[in-house]
Amino acid sequence: MSKIPYKIYLEEKEIPKVWYNVRADMKNKPAPLLNPATLEPMKPEELCGVFCEELVKQEMDDNTAYFEIPEEIRDFYKMYRPSPLMRAYRLEEKLQTPAKIYYKFEGNNTSGSHKLNSAIAQAYYAKKQGLTGVTTETGAGQWGTALSMACSYFDLDCKVYMVKVSYEQKPFRREVMRTYGASVTPSPSEETQVGRKILAEHPGTTGSLGCAISEAVEKATTTPGYRYVLGSVLNQVLLHQSVIGLETKAALDKYDIKADIIIGCAGGGSNLGGLISPFMGDKLRGEADYRIIAVEPASCPSFTRGKFAYDFCDTGMVCPLAKMYTLGSDFIPAPNHAGGLRYHGMSSILSQLYHDGLMEAVSYKQTEVFEAAEIFARVEGILPAPESSHAIRAAMDEALKCCETGEEKTIVFGLTGTGYFDMVAYEKFHNGQMSDYVPTDEEIQSYLDKLPKTE
């Protein structure tokens, strides 16, 4: 057999025409969102006050396997999709492994990450509904950047609440958002009632995604013509991100390649869920089997050390409750955490799949992650985002295991984006100033003790 090309391309005509909804094949469906006031399952009309109407339909649909992608969204996708699936020959050589390593590269667009796949969809539905603007939160800034691009394309106002520590550490990411017309506010802020409350209770806090979500939701629900949009966690987001996995599977099938291990970094779940969805569908239907591994930071370990329970999606406790693996909505990661995987909980879809034993989870300290990022950059020529580097670390470790066993396993991981706006973190790593903060069992338990009583 001839050597497989370094880049495995699909043609433009092979851009997916549908999104795949993995819930349709799940035996145990994700638990419904709960109304924070009544603790009863949320009704569509209640969610429509926060989200766009069409997105609410996608959020609550557990049975429709495929949703047609509107032509306007597919036209936008053509600017950067299909994204390449790459064979990491030089990394394989560096590790001297018999394993074959592939990565799906989602950083080949101006936003620098996979987030644009859902941002353009959510902006499209907001425009179609006749709204004037949207609000959102962002951690490392990738989602805020993507949404600002999407809103600019559809001429929508965009209001971003950026986690304060990232706002200060990543000024260039902030300026890209402003270039595309978004307003960017460090969170928690004095702009909202919930922001002022959080600042009063936690003076000097560096913020969290939970804080920023609370502010964005309050702003959306108090501003006529606005709705809130979210870049991860929600069912609708994993649906839109399924284009990643659909393209990956199509490329592998095109070259008759069978994946053994599929790996993705996990913060809220958008990248991981998008990458694994069609493969998990095969697994759920009994058509194929794969080892699927979620990789999270040791400083924010919701899968590996959290609890599967209903919890608030935000720190201000104004959003619906979701059943997920959580560290508690009050949990705020250490400010020295370099990546954007800072959310206290995990997608309900992924949480249910993990709870049912259909996937694994591991966590890494951030110095381990940056060591892997540096090796990857030197041999593969792409400077990876810190988030993606969690998946790189796990892929390398799995490949090294193959050195011991002699097995020629095929490993596929998601390279969610580039790290060119993360140079402060790289600088700290190179200067030996990066530390590995890991919360103690007592710290985590103190947050879990505050979980809402829903039964």
Protein Blocks (a to p, Z undefined) as FASTA:
>chain_A
ZZddfbacddfklgcfbdcdfklmpmbacdddddfklopacdfklmmmmmcfklmmmmmm
mkbmbdcddfklmmmmmmmpccdddddfklmmmnopabdcddddfklcfkopaklmmmmm
mmmmmmmnopabdcdddfklmmmmmmmmmmmmnopacdddddfklmmmmmmlmmmmmmno
pacdddddfkbmklmmmmmmmghiabjfklmmmmmmmmmmmmghiacddfehilmlmmmm
mmmmmmmmmmmmmnopacfbdcdddfklmmmmmmmmmmmmmmmnopaccdddddddfklc
fklmmccddddfbfnlpaccdddddebjkbccdfklmbfclbfbdcfklmmmmmnopacc
ddddfklmmmmmmmmmmmnopacdfklmmmmmmmmmmmmmmmmnopacddddddfbdckl
mmmmmmmmmnopaccddddfklmmmmmmmpccfZZ
